[in-house]
């Protein structure tokens, strides 16, 4: 907006003066001779008479604009080092500060000329300072048509006011934001302060308060000049003399809350100038009161010398950061230059200036000696006794100080309003003063109440912060303890995993050692079982040997399965199976076992069960066999019921028995390995306590769930739910292979290499009847010697 309207604004500012210069140059002579309202003017074309008192009063208004120059000081820190470009650097410094005079003085002269022009156009005195009348008179020289001149004036004044208000709202939002972010440790956003500024400006205009503020420009100029002179004294005197540290520090993390050099010089200069402004030094000094603020140039170096400049910096910045290009803030995680960063001991990390201002948790941990309360305490101990300080720091003492300060501030504001309104209406001054006095006492009562609330709220907040700090400390200790516990748990986990790996290796090795003779036992048992020359009375003994070997093989498989599941190496396959035939085999197997024990075996199958499903046949068989074998094993009389339900692709296998049941105390550990019931009737039963452990692990691996309900002495019910996806068109199942008894063609030679004699003999017993030529060797060297001159067809190693 500012850039778009800038050409229009500049042209309409300059063009009227060009027309006036060509059409009526005498107006400039009239302006030079104008001595002010109520004074005799000089001769036209000559200078107006000079009055020192009125000059001082007028300059007070002009000096009120000096903060515009002082505000530019903050930009100086962004200038690059002087280097070889000395004059260019100084010219940039000049333009950033005093250079504003080059723009400001012509604008002031132009404004005064327009005021004189307006008065010469028969405009009433009270309206002569109105920009609308001023530019209407000026645009009259450009456009003879009054209506067109009025419209142009309206457009120009509206644009100018918008430009001014936009700039003031933006600059004001900066000031409010910076001030309150440091005071309240909160930053609601610049938009909030922008709206806040606009509302204040609107209220001031609508209520006419700005007219009263015009009367206080003298006081404002004193305060502004005191501030500007204090800054100038520090830059031009203190720093060259070494009374203050080099450079400009603005980060609150490195500054004292109060620097007596700046604050003392400003307050001293302001006090002297205000005393003169109130007329205590005479009317001449009253008009020149603003110039008395130059005393800051004497007071500032004096205080800096007395304090040895120790209140400028609370701590020094880190020198090692100067070599870094950018540093990332630990809070907002944005990169900043090292000038904007400080080290925060509360977070033990770098923090940017804004995050430092917004943080309310650390309580200036980085500079405890530089806080305002600490500085006030230091000054108080210098002039007051410990007993007085102790009384002032009690709750009642703090309430008294808060109430006095608040009521004094309200009294000062109301006094200023009463004085301004009384000067505007002298006839009603007594009534105004009496009304303001009543308002003051009303506000004093309200302020006293709110001061007490403030003290109580402050104490509550301090207690809450102390409790929060204590809880935070406990939490940090707990976190530290949890870290130690976690480290210990991690070590224990690694130890357990190492032990589990060692156990797995041991189980695998042990199973290999057990399987070596067991394979021979099973092999010979199968051979003897099929041998028709074995007498019938011995056939039962051979079957006992085979069953015992099968039992041992099952135990070894169970141990290996547990190790694989715990290690996460169990392989699950998804096969297409004929679930109907599969269940027929299971039912046939256990119906015979139940019949042998004199038990009734019931079987119910849902009609919705499909013919073919997809699952791991081996693992499903293992699950059902373990549950059904337990049901038959631990049921002495009664019934074993096997029920299959199927719904929404989920099969539910329910096994119910009327056996001994499970004690309630044992229900929580039936799935633990090697755990069996403690009842005397259970201990003689064969088994290692791995069946249900394997069943649960396999069920979970297949994505199912297992549950049990049991009553001691009445029986148990196990339910297994598994996802069995139905298959509409299964793949064709190959026919079962026929028994191989021999082969056609020339005789084949097979070399069997095994370090176990039983295995070599077993392979000879199995393959020799099929007309193979069998050669056996113990190891590799013997095998190489054995096959010299022989061309084997197959090696079994």
Secondary structure, DSSP 8 states (H G I E B T S, - for coil): -HHHHHHHHHHHHHHHHHHHHHH-THHHHHHHH---TTS----TTS-----HHHHHHHHHHHHTTTHHHHGGGGGGGGS---TT-HHHHHHHHHHHTTTHHHHHHHHHHHHHHHHHHHHHTT--HHHHT-HHHHHHHHHHHH-S-HHHHHHHHHHHHHHHHHHHHHHHHHHHHHHHHHHHHHHHS----HHHHHHHHHHHHHHHHHHTHHHHHHTTHHHHHHHHHHHHHHHHHIIIIIHHHTSS-SS----GGGS-S--HHHHHHHHHHHHHHHHHHTTTT-HHHHHTGGGGGGGHHHHHHHHHHHHTTTTS-SS---GGGGG-S-EE-TTT--EE-GGGEEEETTTTEEEEHHHHHH--SSSSGGGGGGSHHHHHHHHHHHHS-HHHHHHHTSHHHHHHHHHHHHHHHHHHHHHHHHHHHHHH-GGGHHHHHHHHHHHHHHHHHHHHHHHHHHHHHHHHHHHHHHHHHHHHHHHHHHHHHHHHHHHHHHHHHHHHHHHHHHHHHHHHHHHHHHHHHHHHHHHHHHHHHH-TTS-HHHHHHHHHHHHHHHHHHHHHHHHHHHHHHHHT------EEEEHHHHHHHHHHHHHHHHHHTT-EEEEEE-TT--SEEEE-HHHHHHHHHHHHHHHHHT-SSSEEEEEEEEETTEEEEEEEE-S----GGGGGGTTSTT----SHHHHTS---S-HHHHHHHHHHHTT-EEEEEEETTTEEEEEEEEE-EE-SS---------------SS--EEEEE-S-HHHHHHHHHHHHTTT-EEEEESSHHHHHHHTTT---SEEE-
